[in-house]
Amino acid sequence: MTGGDDMESPAHRRGSSHEGLASFAGVALDRPRIMGIVNVTPDSFSDGGDFAEAEAAIRHGERLLAEGADILDVGGESTRPGAEPVPEQEELRRVLPVVRALAGLGAPVSIDTRRAGVAAAAFDAGARIVNDVTALSSDPRAVAVAAAKGASVVLMHMQGEPQTMQQAPHYDDVVVEVRDYLAARIAVCEAAGIPRHRIAIDPGIGFGKTIGHNLSLLQNLDVLAPLGCPVLLGVSRKGFIARLSRSEAPKDRVFGSLAAAFAGILRGARILRVHDVDATRQALAVWQAIAEA
């Protein structure tokens, strides 16, 4: 889908794309919100090893809150291209002290996991959201656990598995296929007792997608609005930014990350999952002031 037949202006899209979406996991969606990334991993693509120990991760989460994060997303297993799975007990060891400490500060905490057991333990430790790159599909207990715990969920699209997803991604129409997949996963969650107001959706930029696929999804992000769920967008520091620019290292991709994020906001994204909270908050403050002037 190219969007060539859609003659609506970005301003019209911006005004209609989040109509009726009041809040998610207790966070008001009256303006775009920031989800700060807390990777408790040694091998994440951007900051692997920086916050691999609990104390460092907790301090990092506290810093992101001070910079303006509205939600903190804690993950203990890298899902970068080529990443290997982590044993569940190791994932639990990494994330639970961090979730418990950050939730204890009153922060809305999301657990980034594919495992129902990790999600359940994180909810008991104070998390409010499960952010699953497989849209609660890889663990057969995941949907039931989220429903039973009263959790909010982020359903992401991914083609394939992290180890192989970037080898040869293919779609007949990436926008239609991603939209239809997310619609089907929403239906599964609703049938299990997770109401739509507790569901957010993520097109999965960079997860089993070429540069062309990523650009098509960003250009046509507003096709997800009729699904009736807030759109979460994760473009921060991703590889397609460097390939479109000058092959910058992950930590040097903040400007490209902001450009992609704001293209998403203009097409309906309401939650930005980012590494660079301070820069994103500043850009959002200026954008919001201009939009409301």
Residue pairs with C-beta under 8 A, 6 or more apart in sequence:
1 173
1 174
1 175
1 176
1 216
1 220
1 223
2 216
2 219
2 220
3 175
3 219
3 220
6 220
10 266
10 267
13 222
13 266
13 267
13 268
14 265
14 266
14 267
14 268
14 291
16 225
17 222
17 225
17 231
17 267
17 268
18 29
18 225
18 230
18 268
18 270
20 228
21 29
21 228
21 229
21 230
21 270
22 28
22 29
22 197
23 29
23 197
24 33
24 152
24 197
24 198
24 200
24 230
24 270
24 271
25 71
25 108
25 110
25 128
25 129
25 152
25 198
26 108
26 128
27 33
27 70
27 71
27 108
29 230
29 270
29 271
31 284
31 288
32 265
32 269
32 270
32 271
32 272
32 284
32 288
33 70
33 71
33 270
33 271
33 272
34 68
34 69
34 70
34 71
34 271
34 272
34 274
34 277
34 280
34 281
34 284
35 69
35 70
35 71
35 72
35 73
35 110
35 232
35 271
35 272
35 273
35 274
36 61
36 64
36 65
36 67
36 69
36 71
36 72
36 73
36 274
36 275
36 277
37 47
37 64
37 73
37 75
37 236
37 273
37 274
37 275
38 51
38 57
38 60
38 61
38 64
38 72
38 73
38 74
38 75
38 98
38 102
39 46
39 47
39 48
39 50
39 51
39 57
39 75
39 78
40 51
40 52
40 53
40 54
40 57
40 74
40 75
40 76
40 94
40 95
40 98
41 48
41 49
41 52
41 75
41 76
41 77
41 78
41 86
41 94
42 48
42 49
42 52
43 49
43 78
43 80
43 83
44 75
44 78
44 80
45 78
45 80
45 81
45 237
45 239
45 250
46 236
46 237
46 250
46 251
46 275
47 250
47 251
47 275
48 78
50 56
50 60
51 57
51 60
52 94
54 94
54 97
54 98
54 101
57 74
57 98
58 97
58 98
58 101
58 102
61 72
61 74
61 98
61 101
61 102
61 107
62 102
62 105
64 72
64 277
65 72
65 102
65 105
65 107
67 277
67 278
67 281
68 277
68 278
68 280
68 281
69 107
69 277
70 108
70 271
71 107
71 108
71 109
71 110
71 129
71 271
72 102
72 107
72 108
72 109
72 110
73 109
73 110
73 111
73 112
73 129
73 131
73 273
74 95
74 98
74 99
74 102
74 109
74 110
74 111
74 112
74 122
74 127
75 95
75 111
75 112
75 113
75 131
76 86
76 90
76 91
76 92
76 93
76 94
76 95
76 112
76 113
76 118
77 83
77 85
77 86
77 91
77 112
77 113
77 114
78 86
78 162
79 114
79 133
79 162
79 207
80 162
81 162
81 165
81 166
81 206
81 239
82 162
82 163
82 166
83 162
83 163
84 163
86 94
88 115
88 117
88 118
91 113
91 115
91 118
92 117
92 118
92 121
95 111
95 113
95 118
95 122
96 121
96 122
96 125
99 109
99 111
99 122
99 125
99 126
99 127
100 125
100 126
102 109
102 126
103 109
103 125
103 126
103 127
103 128
104 126
108 128
108 129
109 122
109 126
109 127
109 128
109 129
110 127
110 128
110 129
110 130
110 131
110 154
111 118
111 119
111 122
111 123
111 127
111 129
111 130
111 131
112 131
112 132
112 133
113 119
113 122
113 130
113 131
113 132
114 132
114 133
114 134
114 138
114 139
114 142
115 139
115 142
116 139
116 140
116 141
116 142
116 144
116 145
117 139
117 141
119 127
119 130
119 132
119 142
119 145
119 146
119 149
119 151
120 145
120 149
122 130
123 130
123 145
123 149
123 151
127 151
128 151
128 152
129 151
129 152
129 153
129 154
130 136
130 142
130 146
130 151
130 152
130 153
130 154
131 153
131 154
131 156
131 202
131 232
132 138
132 142
132 153
132 154
132 155
132 156
133 156
133 158
133 162
133 204
133 207
134 156
134 158
135 155
135 156
135 157
135 158
135 181
135 182
135 185
136 142
136 143
136 146
136 153
136 155
136 185
136 188
136 189
137 185
143 188
143 189
143 192
143 194
144 192
145 151
146 153
146 189
146 192
146 194
147 189
147 192
147 193
147 194
150 198
151 194
151 198
152 198
152 199
152 200
153 189
153 194
153 198
153 199
153 200
154 200
154 201
154 202
154 232
155 182
155 185
155 186
155 189
155 199
155 200
155 201
155 202
155 229
156 201
156 202
156 203
156 204
156 207
156 232
156 234
157 178
157 181
157 182
157 202
157 203
157 204
157 207
158 165
158 204
158 207
158 208
159 165
159 169
159 171
159 204
159 207
159 208
159 209
160 167
160 169
160 208
162 207
165 207
165 208
166 208
169 208
169 209
169 210
169 213
171 177
171 213
174 209
174 213
174 216
174 217
175 216
175 217
175 220
175 223
178 203
178 204
178 217
179 223
179 224
179 227
182 201
182 203
182 224
182 227
183 227
186 196
186 199
186 201
186 227
186 229
189 199
190 196
190 199
196 228
196 229
199 229
200 229
200 230
200 231
200 232
200 271
201 224
201 227
201 229
201 230
201 231
201 232
202 231
202 232
202 233
202 234
202 273
203 217
203 221
203 224
203 231
203 233
204 234
205 214
205 217
205 218
205 233
205 234
205 235
205 238
205 240
205 260
206 214
206 234
206 235
206 238
206 239
206 240
209 217
211 240
211 243
211 244
214 238
214 240
215 240
218 235
218 260
218 263
218 264
218 267
219 263
219 267
220 267
221 231
221 233
221 264
221 267
221 268
221 269
222 267
222 268
224 231
224 268
225 231
225 268
230 270
230 271
231 264
231 268
231 269
231 270
231 271
232 269
232 270
232 271
232 272
232 273
233 261
233 264
233 269
233 271
233 272
233 273
234 272
234 273
234 274
235 241
235 257
235 260
235 261
235 264
236 253
236 257
236 261
236 272
236 273
236 274
236 275
236 276
237 250
237 251
237 253
237 254
237 257
237 275
237 276
238 253
238 257
238 260
241 248
241 253
241 256
241 257
241 260
242 248
242 249
242 250
242 253
242 256
244 256
245 253
245 256
248 256
254 276
254 279
257 274
257 275
257 276
257 280
258 279
258 280
258 283
261 269
261 272
261 274
261 280
262 283
262 287
264 272
265 272
265 287
272 280
274 280
